[in-house]
Amino acid sequence: MSVARFFAPAADVSGDRVLLPVDEAEHLTRVLRLSVGDRVRVFNGRGAEFEAVVDTADRSGVCLHIGAPCAPAPEPRIAITLAQAVLKSDKMDEVVRDAVMIGVAAIQPILSSRTETSIDALARGRRRERWQRIAVSSAKQCGRAVVPPIHEPQPFPPRSSSELRCPQPVLVLVEPALSSGMSLGGLDVAIPDTATLMVGPEGGWSAEEVEAASALGSLITIGQRTLRADAMGLVALAALFTHWREF
C-alpha cells in the first residue's frame, strides 16, 4: 500500500515538528482516517520531501514529527512556464491540474480579447487561490515535491513587458492554418534551461494578438488538427518535453 503524502510548507529539517495546513489536516483525519502513530510522507512545495509520523491529531490541528528525507519524483530539466488564456467554466481547473502533473514550473494566466471573464471577476471569485489549491492536489497525486506557483492573471497583450512572467524563449501556439506558424519539429533541438509555452483561448487568438505574440517569441503549430483549448496545453507540453528529450 502506498504511503499518503501531504503538503507541509513548514517542513524543512528532519526532527522538526510541524503543523499541517487546515485542509491537509482535515484530509488526513476525516478522509483517510489516519491517527497518532501513522506513518506518512510530507513535501514542502519547494522540492524537499520527508518521511513523517503523526504526532498529535486533535481539535487544535495535526502535528507531524518530520523524519528522514526521501526522494520525490524528479523535476524536469527544463523549467517551462505555461502562459494559458483563462478558459470558461471549470476547464481552467483541468488545465492547471494536468500542467502540474506533466511538470510545468509555473503557470501564468492571461486574458485575451476572447476570454469570457475579467481580472476583477477572477479576483472576486478567488480563482487564483483555487488554482493554487488544485496545483497542490496535483503535486500530491503525481509525486512532485514542488508546487508550481500560479502567477497573477495579466491582460494580453500586456500593458508592459514586465507584467508577464514569461521566461525566454517564448513559444506561442497558433492555429495550424496560420502560415506564419512554424512546426514544432522545426524548433532548435538545443535544450534550454527555461521556456514559456503560450496557449490561447476558446476561439483562438485575434489577428492583433498574433502580431503582439510574434514580437514576444516564436509562433509554433502542432499537427494539422484543431484541438480543444483545454487539451492543447497538455498536448503541446508533452510534445515539447519529447522534443527536448525530457521523455
Secondary structure, 3 states (H helix, E strand, C coil): CCCCEEECCCCCCCCCEEECCHHHHHHHHHHCCCCCCCEEEEECEECCEEEEEEEEEECCEEEEEEEEECCCCCCCCCEEEEEEECCCCCHHHHHHHHHHHHCCCEEEEEECCCCCCCHHHHHHCCHHHHHHHHHHHHHHHHCCCECCCECCCEECCCCCCCCCCCCCCEEEECCCCCCCCEEHHHCCCCCCCEEEEEECCCCCCCHHHHHHHHHHCEEEECCCCCCCHHHHHHHHHHHHHHHCCCC
